[in-house]
């Protein structure tokens, strides 16, 4: 799958998601993606599995299994959540190169993104607080349903039920 | 952990207890609270057992005394081992708990443990580094039936506290010797030294085990000021919890001092991490969603 993206600033770029079913070289990082409640001013490789050692606590909140880990002396409590059906997480790497054709007028630069890794779940960590369904990240998943409702083509029977409120139960 | 295997027949006679700590100052390893208790009538004998402030004794002598007090049927003991991860976590929480509070909770926990075992504690001698009067009042409020004697250097004044200091110190030393690293980084070694910040072995251990992203293995108490110099040039990590310090002048000052060294974090404007959300629909704001036109 290839996506073309033209932003309002006039910048163009491509994102190569490697094809959902193709045998791409993307590494599977499922179970290894962590979202920490801090800003780490570093970008690059690090021996995460040697230092960051999540453990199961046996506690369950909102049906979420609570894990515990420590980072820089802080106690973190987190939970691993699967990404919704039909969605995947991607780790993208940037490739920037100058355009060769003189006819390109938008600064001469284009950006392309390549999939370096994919993942199907993410572990969300809170500092001090237990994870909960009310955490912003989990609530962000609400958007998937809203987006679907907003962008789904309207069918004849949708019109029917909309003009007859109460005829069909919706939630 | 302690001598709770079976209740001694003297449990219901008036008992005296001493409480002391080991490993409060060190930058690494657990802090241990230890207590020793015995019948009030046994106190005279206790003073002949050569218990002295554990710091003045050689390691072998401490081990020997610990073994002999364990074998003494008129003596009971218990310890509370506070993991360095717990110390760091509590002191770096959003609502920070200071070391004195952690210490007081631990000491009170020991009193409660021994009372719950069924021992009739009437007098408890406690060593402290903080204000003895305030601490005594706090203890008395919690346990009104017990007479508390709180003193600085109680470990060299009262044999029952000297005994407690031996229990605590031996337990701390063993816990450090037997420490199992959670981390699996290469080239880790166990030449910790005493753990005191001034100890050359401790200094070189810290130097050998620092990591620019992760800081240190979790044996280290990250909340100790000693850690900061090791992080000059380390990766800066910002935490929301450090923002709250703005309200508290004293802490804020300390935090900004630490942040100059690029370690503990620093006060920062929230814009550094996320946008203000101005003009965004509430649905997106509350879910921290933002439309990106380019990235």
Interface residues (C-beta under 8 A of the other chain):
Chain A: X7 X8 X9 X11 X13 X37 X38 X39 X40 X41 X42 X46 X47 X49 X50 X51 X52 X53 X70 X71 X72 X73 X74 X75 X127 X128 X136 X137 X139 X140 X142 X143 X146
Chain B: X85 X88 X89 X91 X92 X93 X94 X182 X183 X184 X185 X186 X211 X212 X213 X214 X215 X217 X218 X220 X221 X222 X223 X235 X236 X237 X238 X239 X240 X241 X265 X272 X273 X283 X284 X286 X287 X288 X289 X293 X294
